[in-house]
Amino acid sequence: MKINSLTSPMAFLSLVIMLPIRHLISYFQGSQLLPIFRGLGLIPLFFAIVLFVCFLRSKRQYISWYGWFVFVCVMLSAGMVIFSSPDFKDFLGRSSFYFNINRLAYYFMYFYIGYYYDGFEQYRNWIFSFWFIMLINLLWHFNFQVMSISFQGFDPDTVSMYLFLGDSFAIWSLLVLSFLTKSPFMSTFVSLLSAIALFAFISRTALYSFLIVIPLVIFFTKKSFKYWVFPISLLLVFSSGLSRLLEPNMRMLAFLDLGSDASMIERSFLFREGLSSIQKNWFLGDYGGQLKYGGLGSYIHNYLSLWRQFGILTFMAFLILLVSFIIKCWKSFWASMPSRETTPQSFFLIVAGGFCFIEIVTARSYASPYIWLFLGMILNTKLFGRKTGKERVQLHSLNKEPRGI
């Protein structure tokens, strides 16, 4: 068996480990149902390195070379900043060197998983199964007193994993929905259950971003609108009673009064301080500057933090990839507009990629790596790009071959 035939299985297995398996293990370890063990992330890193080697050795590389070059520039420029800077420690003793090297490793992994993503239709049963297991875990540990997943027994420093729990479940839910565009009832059912689950995972950004892309899910799922009429009508009729029911978890409804929300006040402060730091260090950035406010997580909570951390060259290279992503999504959307039909690949790129785009603009810093999955996807010209002249000749010759009976 040729190693190139294993690229799709390796990409899929890596994504499984990095999203649903880490989702489950992180929760089990936090709740002390499993012992803490390290090294799980090395498995997808090993697969990503193998995928990178396959990419280098491939004789037929369907890739946007300028995009790949820009990605290399991001990695090299950020790496130079990390290796040339002091290894700052935060108040918990965590190393800025290992923290940031870890971020780049995740960029690398998600980028090459995205490049070798092919729709994963052959694994759809596995994808549905993992989504169901994550949902069962939520229901099993649901705390009705606070109307959310239980964090009883968790170390205070690990409770912040709810951000990852929400993001991983939302992205996986959108992967599930990419296979349900011809099943309007199931698409509506999964969407509603996912939204309820995200409320229980108490990650506001994940929930709000998911709800914002739901109209795209409805648009790409034919005849699904009629299935949304009843739950929306029910929501409007019982909205007052629902608010009382959800009162124990009013944190998730903080958008009603963001001015008094402690988290938003803190993030606004970090945003202002981060912008001030960028103005003073606009070219080289202010690597480790957030440590003056406490920990490694005291950064701007959007991707401007990439500029503040690694300087303008890294940020400009990232913007080039991001603009390419927006253009690719725009073209894919309008290509689907006449018939409202789309492939799982285009659906996942537009909807899940849109979800991650909203997150990195509004609330997720450079420490959130998920957008790199979609930046890797757009460089695979076999999936989303125009066919080269050589590919068109090969396709024409195949069409001329006699068909068997």
C-alpha positions in Angstrom: 0.0 0.0 0.0 1.4 3.4 -1.0 1.9 5.9 1.9 -0.1 8.5 -0.1 -3.2 6.3 0.2 -3.0 6.8 4.0 -3.1 10.6 4.0 -6.9 10.8 4.4 -7.0 8.2 7.2 -4.2 9.9 9.0 -5.8 13.3 8.6 -9.1 12.0 9.9 -7.6 10.1 12.9 -5.6 13.3 13.8 -8.8 15.4 13.8 -10.6 12.7 15.9 -7.8 12.8 18.5 -7.6 16.6 18.6 -11.3 17.3 18.9 -13.7 14.6 20.2 -11.1 12.4 22.0 -9.4 15.3 23.6 -12.9 16.7 24.4 -13.8 13.6 26.3 -10.4 12.9 28.0 -10.1 16.5 29.1 -13.4 16.3 30.9 -12.7 12.9 32.4 -9.4 14.0 33.7 -10.7 17.3 35.1 -13.5 15.4 36.9 -10.9 12.9 38.2 -12.5 10.0 36.4 -9.2 9.4 34.6 -5.6 9.9 35.7 -3.7 12.8 34.0 -1.3 11.5 31.3 0.7 13.5 28.8 1.6 12.9 25.2 -1.7 12.4 23.5 -0.9 15.5 21.3 2.2 13.8 20.1 0.2 11.3 18.0 -1.5 13.9 15.7 1.9 15.8 15.6 3.6 12.6 14.3 0.8 12.1 11.7 1.1 15.8 10.7 4.8 15.3 10.1 4.1 12.2 8.0 1.5 14.2 6.1 4.1 16.9 5.5 6.6 14.3 4.3 3.9 12.9 1.9 3.3 16.4 0.7 7.1 17.0 0.0 7.4 13.6 -1.8 4.2 13.8 -3.8 4.7 14.1 -7.5 1.2 15.5 -8.0 0.7 18.3 -5.5 -2.7 20.0 -5.8 -1.6 23.1 -3.9 -1.7 26.9 -4.1 2.0 27.4 -3.9 1.8 31.1 -3.0 -0.4 30.2 -0.1 1.9 27.5 1.1 4.8 30.0 0.9 2.9 32.5 3.0 2.2 29.7 5.6 5.9 29.0 5.8 6.6 32.7 6.3 4.1 32.7 9.2 5.8 29.7 10.8 9.4 31.0 10.3 8.8 34.6 11.4 6.9 33.5 14.5 9.5 30.9 15.2 12.3 33.4 15.0 10.6 35.6 17.5 10.1 32.7 19.9 13.7 31.4 19.7 15.2 34.9 19.9 13.2 36.0 23.0 13.8 35.3 26.6 11.8 32.4 28.1 9.4 34.5 30.3 7.5 32.7 33.0 4.0 33.7 34.3 2.8 33.7 37.9 2.1 30.0 37.6 5.6 29.2 36.4 4.5 28.4 32.9 7.1 28.8 30.1 6.3 31.3 27.3 8.6 29.3 25.1 6.8 26.0 25.4 3.4 27.7 25.3 4.1 29.5 22.0 6.0 26.5 20.4 2.9 24.5 21.3 0.7 27.1 19.5 2.8 26.8 16.3 2.7 23.0 16.5 -1.1 23.2 16.6 -1.1 25.6 13.6 1.1 23.0 11.7 -1.2 20.1 12.6 -4.5 21.7 11.8 -3.0 23.2 8.6 -2.0 19.8 7.1 -5.1 18.1 8.4 -7.1 20.7 6.5 -5.0 20.3 3.4 -5.6 16.5 3.3 -9.3 16.8 4.3 -11.4 15.3 1.5 -14.9 15.5 3.0 -14.3 12.4 5.2 -17.5 10.9 3.8 -16.1 7.4 4.2 -16.0 8.0 7.9 -19.4 9.5 8.4 -20.6 6.8 10.8 -17.6 7.4 13.0 -18.3 11.2 12.9 -21.9 10.7 13.9 -20.8 8.2 16.7 -18.3 10.6 18.2 -20.9 13.4 18.2 -23.4 11.2 20.0 -20.8 10.1 22.6 -19.9 13.8 23.4 -23.6 14.5 23.7 -24.1 11.5 26.0 -21.2 12.6 28.2 -22.9 16.0 28.6 -26.2 14.5 29.5 -24.6 12.1 32.0 -22.8 15.0 33.8 -25.5 17.6 33.4 -26.1 19.6 36.6 -29.7 20.8 36.8 -29.0 23.2 39.7 -26.8 25.4 37.4 -28.3 24.3 34.1 -24.9 23.3 32.6 -22.4 20.6 32.5 -21.0 19.8 36.0 -17.6 21.1 37.0 -17.8 19.7 40.6 -14.5 18.4 41.8 -12.5 20.2 39.1 -9.3 22.1 40.0 -10.1 25.8 39.6 -7.2 26.1 37.0 -8.9 23.5 34.8 -12.4 24.8 34.7 -11.4 27.1 31.8 -11.4 24.0 29.6 -15.1 24.9 28.9 -13.8 27.1 26.1 -12.3 24.0 24.4 -15.3 21.9 25.2 -17.6 24.4 23.4 -15.3 24.9 20.4 -14.6 21.3 19.8 -18.3 20.3 20.1 -19.4 23.1 17.8 -16.9 22.3 15.1 -17.7 18.6 15.3 -21.4 19.4 15.1 -20.9 21.4 11.9 -18.9 18.5 10.5 -21.9 16.2 11.2 -24.2 18.8 9.6 -22.1 18.8 6.4 -23.5 15.3 5.7 -27.2 16.2 6.4 -27.9 18.8 3.7 -30.3 16.3 2.1 -31.9 15.3 5.4 -33.8 18.5 6.5 -35.4 16.9 9.6 -32.2 15.4 10.9 -30.3 18.6 10.1 -32.8 20.7 12.2 -32.7 18.1 15.0 -28.9 18.0 15.2 -28.7 21.8 15.0 -31.2 22.3 17.8 -29.5 19.7 20.0 -26.1 21.2 19.3 -27.3 24.7 20.3 -28.8 23.4 23.5 -25.6 21.5 24.3 -23.4 24.5 23.6 -25.6 26.5 26.1 -24.8 23.7 28.6 -21.0 23.8 27.8 -21.2 27.5 29.0 -18.9 28.9 26.2 -20.7 32.0 25.1 -18.5 32.6 22.1 -19.0 29.1 20.8 -22.8 29.3 21.3 -23.3 32.8 19.7 -21.0 32.0 16.8 -22.9 28.7 16.2 -26.2 30.5 16.2 -24.9 33.2 13.8 -24.0 30.5 11.2 -27.3 28.6 11.6 -28.9 30.6 8.7 -26.2 29.2 6.4 -27.1 25.7 7.6 -30.7 26.3 6.8 -29.8 27.8 3.4 -27.7 24.8 2.4 -30.2 22.3 3.7 -33.1 22.1 1.3 -36.7 22.2 2.7 -35.4 22.6 6.2 -37.1 25.9 6.9 -40.5 24.3 7.6 -38.9 22.2 10.4 -37.6 25.4 12.1 -41.0 27.1 12.2 -42.3 25.1 15.2 -39.3 25.4 17.5 -38.9 29.1 16.8 -42.6 29.7 17.4 -42.4 27.7 20.6 -39.4 29.8 21.7 -41.2 33.0 21.1 -44.4 31.9 22.9 -42.6 30.6 26.0 -39.7 33.1 26.0 -40.5 34.5 29.4 -40.9 31.1 31.1 -37.7 29.9 29.4 -35.7 32.8 30.8 -36.8 31.9 34.4 -35.9 28.2 33.7 -32.4 29.2 32.5 -31.9 31.8 35.3 -29.3 29.5 37.1 -27.1 29.9 34.0 -27.7 33.5 33.2 -24.1 33.9 32.4 -24.9 32.5 28.9 -27.5 35.4 28.5 -24.9 38.1 29.4 -25.4 39.7 25.9 -28.5 41.3 27.4 -26.2 43.4 29.6 -22.6 43.2 28.5 -21.7 46.4 30.3 -21.9 44.7 33.7 -20.4 41.4 32.7 -17.0 40.8 34.6 -15.5 38.8 31.7 -16.3 41.5 29.1 -15.0 44.3 31.4 -11.7 42.4 31.8 -11.5 41.6 28.0 -12.1 45.3 27.2 -9.2 46.3 29.5 -6.9 43.7 27.9 -8.0 44.9 24.4 -7.1 48.5 25.2 -3.8 47.6 26.8 -3.0 45.3 23.9 -3.7 48.0 21.3 -1.5 50.4 23.3 1.3 47.7 23.2 0.9 47.3 19.5 1.2 51.1 18.9 4.4 51.2 20.9 5.9 48.0 19.3 4.1 48.0 16.0 6.9 46.3 13.9 8.4 43.6 16.2 5.5 43.2 18.5 5.6 42.8 22.3 6.4 39.2 22.9 5.5 38.2 26.4 4.1 41.7 27.1 0.8 40.3 28.5 2.7 38.8 31.4 2.6 42.2 33.1 -1.1 41.6 33.7 -0.6 38.1 35.3 -0.6 35.0 33.1 0.1 33.8 29.6 -3.6 34.2 28.8 -3.8 37.9 29.5 -3.7 38.8 25.8 -6.1 40.5 23.4 -9.0 38.2 22.8 -9.0 38.3 19.1 -6.3 37.6 16.4 -4.8 41.0 16.8 -3.0 39.2 19.5 -0.9 37.5 16.8 0.4 40.9 15.8 1.1 41.9 19.4 2.9 38.5 20.0 5.0 38.1 16.9 5.1 41.4 15.1 3.6 42.9 11.9 5.3 40.5 9.4 3.7 37.4 10.9 0.3 39.2 11.2 0.4 40.5 7.6 1.2 37.0 6.3 -1.7 35.6 8.3 -4.0 38.3 6.8 -3.0 37.2 3.3 -4.2 33.7 4.1 -7.3 35.0 5.8 -8.3 37.1 2.8 -7.7 34.1 0.5 -10.0 32.1 2.8 -12.8 34.8 2.6 -12.5 34.9 -1.2 -12.7 31.1 -1.4 -15.8 31.0 0.8 -17.4 33.8 -1.1 -16.8 32.0 -4.5 -18.0 28.7 -3.1 -21.1 30.3 -1.7 -22.1 32.0 -4.9 -21.3 28.8 -6.9 -23.9 27.0 -4.6 -26.5 29.8 -4.8 -28.5 28.8 -8.0 -29.3 25.3 -6.9 -28.6 25.7 -3.1 -26.7 22.4 -3.4 -23.2 22.0 -1.9 -20.7 19.3 -1.2 -19.7 18.4 2.3 -16.3 20.0 1.6 -17.8 23.4 0.6 -20.4 23.2 3.4 -17.7 22.6 6.0 -15.4 25.3 4.6 -18.1 28.0 4.5 -20.1 27.2 7.6 -17.5 25.8 10.0 -14.9 28.1 8.6 -17.3 31.0 9.1 -17.8 29.9 12.7 -14.1 30.0 13.4 -13.7 33.3 11.6 -16.4 34.9 13.8 -14.6 33.5 16.9 -11.2 34.9 16.0 -12.6 38.3 15.2 -14.7 38.6 18.4 -13.2 36.6 21.2 -10.5 34.0 20.4 -6.8 34.9 20.5 -3.9 33.5 18.5 -3.9 30.6 21.0 -7.0 29.3 19.3 -5.7 27.2 16.3 -8.9 26.0 14.6 -8.9 28.6 11.8 -5.7 27.0 10.5 -7.8 23.9 9.6 -9.6 25.9 7.0 -6.6 27.9 5.9 -5.1 24.5 5.0 -8.2 23.4 3.2 -8.3 26.4 0.8 -4.8 25.6 -0.5 -5.9 22.2 -1.8 -6.8 23.1 -5.4 -8.1 19.6 -6.1 -11.0 20.4 -3.8 -11.6 24.1 -4.2 -9.4 25.4 -6.9 -9.6 25.6 -10.7 -8.3 22.6 -12.6 -4.9 23.0 -14.2 -4.5 22.5 -18.0 -2.9 19.1 -17.3 -5.8 18.0 -15.1 -8.3 19.1 -17.8 -6.5 17.0 -20.4 -6.5 14.0 -18.1 -10.2 14.4 -17.4 -11.0 14.8 -21.1 -9.0 11.6 -21.9 -10.9 9.7 -19.2 -14.2 10.8 -20.6 -13.2 9.5 -24.0 -12.4 6.0 -22.7 -15.0 3.4 -23.5 -17.2 2.5 -20.6 -17.7 -1.1 -19.5 -21.1 -2.8 -19.6 
